[in-house]
Amino acid sequence: MEDSNIQLAVFLEGCDTLKLNEVSTDAIRLRLFAFSLWDKARAWLHSLPSGCIILWDELTGALFNTFFPPSQMASLRNQITNFTQTDDETLHEALERFKDMLRLCADHGLQQWMIIHAFCNGMTQPVRSTIDVAT
């Protein structure tokens, strides 16, 4: 999937439906994860040396470092903090686009007040006035 956060969430939902006696959640996830990958991601996983990753957190960390590097996260974080509503965009459309940005960069590290501030400041003046009146 293009959105690795959603792909990972869907995978974890599936894994959480499976429980085996004497088998840890990490072991289940590690064993099944390859089946959720395609193309470059699957090739990357199979290129790792055998036994180099033994914990689920190690695998997700390595995956995100490879396919979602810090420079990409910084770029998405910058897009979030500098968000602007387009002239032909409704409040609802702008909010949905903003929420999509937040989903793409789940580990953005921004506090809730900063997110609200970025969104409100990015609205056109008429929409910002509507938000002010509504709050």
C-alpha positions, -999 to +999 in steps of 0.1 A: +000+000+000+011+036-005+002+045+030+025+023+052+007+033+084-026+020+072-010-011+058+006-018+091-026-011+110-045-035+088-018-062+092-019-058+130-057-061+131-054-094+112-027-106+135-046-097+166-074-121+156-049-150+159-038-164+192-018-196+197-009-212+230+027-207+240+034-184+209+041-147+216+024-119+197+058-108+183+065-143+169+032-144+151+037-109+137+072-116+126+063-149+109+033-135+090+046-100+081+062-112+048+028-122+035+016-086+038+044-072+016+048-068-021+076-059-046+104-038-031+093-042+005+092-080+002+125-081-015+140-058+012+127-081+039+141-112+023+175-095+018+180-091+055+204-115+071+187-144+088+182-138+125+192-101+124+157-091+136+141-109+165+116-084+178+086-068+162+098-033+172+131-039+154+113-049+123+090-020+122+119+004+130+140-010+101+110-009+078+102+027+084+139+038+083+141+021+049+108+032+033+100+063+054+133+080+060+137+109+084+140+134+054+106+123+042+091+126+076+106+161+080+091+171+046+057+158+056+059+176+090+068+208+072+037+203+049+016+199+080+029+230+098+027+251+066-008+239+056-029+263+035-064+259+022-068+264-016-092+289-029-116+264-044-115+241-013-143+239+013-136+236+050-146+199+049-123+192+019-094+211+036-099+192+068-099+159+050-067+168+032-051+179+064-062+146+082-047+127+053-014+145+058-015+136+095-022+099+087+008+098+063+031+111+089+018+094+121+050+100+140+051+137+133+059+146+169+036+177+169+016+185+200-022+188+196-022+225+200+004+229+172-017+208+149-048+229+156-028+260+152-014+249+118-048+240+105-066+272+116-038+295+104-039+278+070-076+285+065-087+314+043-099+345+062-137+338+057-133+302+068-112+312+098-139+337+108-165+309+106-143+287+128-139+315+153-177+320+155-183+283+158-159+279+187 
